[in-house]
Amino acid sequence: MTTLRGNCLMGQSGGPTAVINASICGVIQEAMKHSEIQEIYGAQHGILGVLQEDLIDLRREDAEEIELLKCTPAAALGSIRHKLPDPDQDASEYERIFQVFEAHNIRYFFYAGGNDSMDTINKICAYAEQVGYDLRAVGIPKTVDNDLAGIDHCPGYGSVAKHIAAITLGVGLDMQSVHLTDPVVIMEVMGRNAGWMTASSALARSFEGDAPNLIYVPEAPWNRDRFLDDVRRSQGKHGWCFIAVSVGTKDESGGYLATQKGEYAKDAFGHVQLGGAGPFLEDLVRGELGLKTRLIRMGPAERIAMHFASLTDRDEAYGLGAFAVQSGINGITAKMVSLERKTNEPYQCELTLSDLEIVANEEKLIPREWLNEAGNDVTQDFVAYARPLIEGEVPTPIENGLPRYARLREVRVEQRLLAWPK
């Protein structure tokens, strides 16, 4: 293996998580240990920052602020959803990316994100090989949806699962105390095609009747009559019914409940921007069963709860960032750093590598056998899988009664190219 010397660039893409900055911290702190890596840059707003040559010098950040990235939610470098075109149809963006790489001697590129982000880095790796540019590029997994293939579970998921379970526990107790006036609660949870986040609400249960009473996810087709029977039966048995539903839950024809009332916009990757499964079910319960119903829709608040993040999740996110740098130094490129579970009890995961091609083009759903036959709950197998991921709490410094999060100085790297025309 030949030694490759040059500068390092990293970026973040897609929806932020509570621990994506821990991965970036892992990259920065590990990169500083290797003489092969000279300058350490961050791209503002992911691949868009590369195209616009909008880079910041991470070596000029205070060490304390870099360390605080371990307990700072959101995306400190800024995120984006930008789809690179097929290079055979339009190579202009790739030409620009590699002009920026060459102008700043970028030889190591680390990109944290989900399926679409891995598609981006996969395309960049293929183009680098095509034009003969010596680049080591490694993907770092990130998504609260937990739907990445090629990995046991994705950093970001453990923390959002912990938060959702805690919210379910608290709201469930509230509902039980006021169920004589408010007998039904519907909690709508993010998740377009995979119900991992919604399923994590099951971790809140300790006793018979505890919330959630019903769980509906995209992996099990929803049926109107069965749903009404489920709610009627739960409310009759317990006096209340707590329903957790994925925003991407589909009916038996494959249509999203969220789009029952009309068309929805799509993002840059062609994904329907959902929202409405909860209100649809709320109207149905009120109209058909005559039960007063409260709706909870947390949206982005689900994914930024660093104040109650999972320590297991944070530590794995950091470790994968550091492992990405180690892999690049050792000659690895066109891979995503990954986790392979060895045991549940005691919980053990091993750092490994996955092919970007697999991650970019496949989606990991909840196994059907981890859902009950009726499709309205999870099994113990899911609980055994998810429980270890929420263990531990991240120590977060407090200032003026609130968490003290990192604030980067964002010292811009001098631009060397003409402005990108787009």
N, C-alpha and C positions, 0 to 999 in steps of 0.2 A: 504494500500500500504506500503510495506516494504522499508526502506531506503537502497539504494544501494550505497556503497562507493567504489571508485576505480579511475582508470585513464581514461582519455578521448583520443580518437584517431580520427583524421579526415583525409580525403583524397579527391582528385579531380580526375575526370576521363572524357574522351571524349574531344571533341573540346572545347577549352577555349572560354570565352565570355568577354565582357568589364566589367561585374559585378560579375563574379564568386568569385573573391577575396573579394568582399563586403560580400558575404555569409559566407566565412571563417572568416572574421573579426567579423561578428555577432556571430559566434560560439565561437571564442576565448574570446571576451569581455564578453559574457554572461556566459561562463563556469567559468570565474574568479570570478563571483559573488556567486557561489554555493560551499559550504563547502563539499558537497558530491563528488565533482570532485577534485581530488588531482593534479596529473600531467596532463599537456595538451600537447599532442604530435601530430605531423603531419607526415603522411606517404609520403615519396618521390615517386612521380609518381604512385599515387593511390594504387590499390591492389597489384601491383608489389612491391611497397615499403614495404608492409606488409609481403609478401612472402620472401623478401630479408632481412627483419628486418632492413630496412633502415628508421629510424625514427629520427625526429628532435624535440628538446625541445622548444616548443613555449613560455613557460614561461620565457625563457632566451633571448627573442627578445626584442628590445627596444620598449617601448609603442608608440613612434612616428611612427615607421615603421609599427606596427600593425594598427594604425589609418590610415596610408597612403594606406593600402590595400583597403580602401573604394573607392579610386580613381586610382587604379592600374589595368590595363588590364592583359589578359593572365592568366595562372595558377601558382600562386606563389609557390605552393607545388609541381609543376610538374604534368603532366597528362600522361595518358596511355590508350591504347585500349587493354584490356586483357580479354578474355572470360574464365570464370571459367567452367570447365567441369561438366557434370552431375555427382553428387556425387555417384550415384548408379553404375556408370561405372568406375569412378576414384576419390577416396576420398583423394588422397595424398595432393592436394593443400589445401583442407579444414583442414586436419590434421595439416598441417604446419601453416595455418592462426591461428588456435586456440592454437597451441604451442606458437606462438608469443604473442597472446592475454594473455595467462596464464602467460608467462614469464614476461610480463610488466603490469600485473593486469589491462588489458583493460576491462572496464565494460560499457563504452559508446563509440559508434562508429557512426560517422556522415560522410556520403559520398555524395558529390555533383556531379551530373552528369545527363545524359539523360536516354533514355529508357534502354540501355544496362547496364548502371551503376545501375539503379534500379533493374534490373535482378540480378546483382551481389550481392547487399545488401539483396535482397529477398532470394537468395540461402544461404547466410551466416546466416540469421535469422532462416531459416528452419533447418540448420545444428546445430546451437546453441541449438535449442529446442530438436533436436534428441539426442545430447550428454549431455544435461542437463547443459549447460554452461550459467550462469546468465549474460545476455548481453542485453543492450538496444540499438538498432540500428535504426537510423532514416535517411531516404533519404532526400536530399535537391535538388530540381529541378534546372536544368541548361540545356538550349539548345537554340541556336539562331534560330533553326528550328521551335520552337514553336509547336512541334508535340507530346508533352507528353499528354496522357490521364489523366483524373482525376484532371485537373487544368485549370482554365480559360485562363491563358496565362503563359508562362514560363519566369522566369528571364533570361535576356540576349536578349530576343526578342525585347523589347522596345527600347533598345539602338541600335541594328543593324537596326531596322526599321527606327529610326531617322536618322542614318547615310546614309542608302540607299536612303531615301527620299531627304536628303540634296544633295547627289551626283547626283541624278536624276534632281533635280532643277538646279544645276549648269551646268551640262553637257547639259541639255535641253536648257538652255539659250545660251550656246556656239553653240549648233547645229543650233538653229534658226538663229543665227547671220552669220553662214557660210554655210547655207543649199544650196546655189547656187552651191557650189562645193562639199559639203559633205551632201547629202540629207537624208541618213539613218544611224542611230546609233543602234547597238544591244548591250544591257547590259546583260551579263550572270551573274546570281545570284545563290548562293549555295541553295541547297534544293533537296534531293533525291526523296522523295515521297510526300512531302508537300510543297506548294507554298507560305507559309506565308511571307517569306522574300521578294520574288519577288513582291507579292501583295502590300507590303508596299511602293513600288515606287509610288503608286497612291496618297499617302499623299502629294506629291510634287505639285499637281495641284491646281491652283487658277483660271485660265482663260481658255477659249476655246482654244484648240490646244496645251495646255501645255503638256510637257512630263510627263508620258509616253503616247504614243498614242495607243499602243497595249501591252497587258500583257498575257503571256502564262505560265501556271502552270501545274503541273502533274495531278491535279484533273479534268482537262478538256482535253479530247483527242484532239491531234493536227492533222489537216488535211492539206496536202500539198497545194491543190488547193485553199482552203479557206484562208490559210495563205498568199499566193501570192496575192489573191484578196484584203485581208485586207491591205497589204502593199501598193499595187497600189492605193487603194482608199484613204488611209491616205496621201500619198505623193501627190496625185493629189489635195486633198482638202486644205492641209496646206502648201505644198511645202517641207515638211519634214516628217519623220516617225521615232519616237523613240520607240524601241521595248525592253521590259523587258521580259526575258525568264529564267525560272528555269533550272538549269543544269539537273534536273530529268524529264523534260517534255517528255511525251510519245506520240507516234502516236496512231492511232485507233486500232492497233493490240496489243498494250501494250508494244511495244518496245521503249527503250530509244532513243531519237534523238542522244544522245551523243555516242551511240554505233553503229551508222549506218555505221561507217567506220572500225569496227573491235571490238575484244574482249578487255575488260578492266580488270585490276587486282581487287582482292577483299580484304577487310580488315579482321581482326581477327574474326569478327562476320558474315562474309559471304556477306557483303554489297558490291555491285559494286562501285568501286572508279571512280566516273564519272568526266567528263570534256570534252566538245566537242559539246554541244548543240548550243552554240554561233557560233563557226566556221562552223558548218553544215548549220545554217541559213544564215550566211554571204555568203557562197559559193552559196547557193540557190538564194538569192536576186541578187547577182552580175551576176550569170549565166543566170537566167530566166528573170530578169527585167532590167538588164544592169545598175543598179544604184550603184554608188560608196557608199561603206558601211564601217563604222568604227566599230570596236569591242572593247568592254570594258569588261575585266575579272578581278575583284578585288580579288577573292579568299579569303585567310585568312584576307586580309586587311578589309573585311567587318565587322569582328567580334571584332576588337581590338580598335575601335575608342573611347577610353575613353575621349579624348579631346572634343568630342561632344556627350557624353553619355546622356541618359535620366535620370533625377533626380528621376522621378517616379520609373524607373526600378532599379536604385541603391538602393533606400530606401526600395523597396520591397525585393530585394535580401538580404540586410542586415537583415531586419526584419524576413525573413524566416530562416536565419541562427540562430538567437537568439531564435526563436520559436522552432527550432529543439532541442536545448538544454533544454528549458523549458519543452518540451514534454517528453524528455528522463528522466528528473528529476521526472516528474509526473507519471512515470511508462509506458509510451508509447514505444512500439517497433514494428518493422515490418510495419512501416507506412512511407509515404512521406508527408512532410509538403506541404501545398497547398494554393491556392488562389481561393476564390469564389466571383465572381462579384455580387454586389447588384444593382448598378445603373451606367449608363453611364454619366448622367448629374444630379447632380454632380457625378464625378467618385468616386466609393467606392468599395473596395474589402475587404473581411474578411479572416483572417488566419484560415485555417482548416486543416484536415488530409485526405489523400487518401490511399487506399489499394495498397501496392507495387505490388501485383499480377496483378491488372488492369493496372498500369502504365508500368510494365515490358512487358506486352504482347499485348497492344493495341497502336494504332497510331492515333493521332488526325489530321485530314485533314481539309482543308477549306470546310465548308459546300457548297454543289453545288449551293444552293440558294443565296450564297454570290458572285457568278460569273454570268455574264450575259449569256443570252441564246446562244450567238455565241461562248462563251468560250474564248473570247479574252480580257476580262476586268473584274474588280470587281464591285460590287454594293455598294450603299451607306451604306448598313448594315455592310459591311466589314470596311468601313471608320469610321463609328461610333464606332466599336469595337476597332480599332487600334489607332485612334487619341489620346485618353487619355494616352496611354502607352508611348508616346514620349515627354510628357510635362516636362519642367524644364531642367536645365543644371547643371551638377555636378561641383562644385567648385574644381578646380585642381591647386595646387601650381605650380608655374613656377620657374625654376632655369636655369640660363644661356640661357633664351629664349625658353626652352623646358619644358614639364611637368616633375615634380619631382615624380617619382614612388617609391614604396616601394622596399627595398633591404633587404631581410632577411639574418641574419648571418648564419643560418642553422647549429646550434650546434647539432652534432649527439648525439643520445642517445646510451649509451654503449650497445653493443650487448651481449646477454646472451646465444645464441644458436649457434650450428654449422652452417656454411654457407649452404644456400639452394643449393642443388646439381644441380638444373636446370639452 
